[in-house]
Amino acid sequence: MEESKETAFIENTCFDPIDYFEDITGVSRIEGQTLQRIVLFFTAKSAPYILSKPLHGSQRIVSKSEEGVTVSIDVIPNFELETVILSHGERVRVLEPEDFKLKIEERLRGALG
């Protein structure tokens, strides 16, 4: 068996992971994309879950009613965010912005074949 040669650890001081991941859900950061306010409505069945397990640290309650809860998050939209939203199925609606709403609609239509 061949011994491995030890290499000294060199810290990367040019990369701040906290700053890099702060504005996204997951790990995919699309360069050139800007921070957006995403507004989502969750039905009463999903409201307790989404309130106890926020989608992102920026999540804020916009309104609450017997029908459900509307929340906003300030993020750079990415594939992971789309996936999380789609995982809620019919219990979530994208209210804003229009381009992100159309992206989710496109993904849902694609799932139908």
Buried (B, 14 or more C-beta within 10 A) or exposed (E): EEEEEEEEEEEEEEEEEEEEEBBBBEEEEEEEEEEBBBBBBBBEEBBEEBBEEEBBEBBEEBEEEEEBBBBBBBBBBBEBBBEBBEEBEEBBBBBBBEEBBEBBEEBEEEEEE
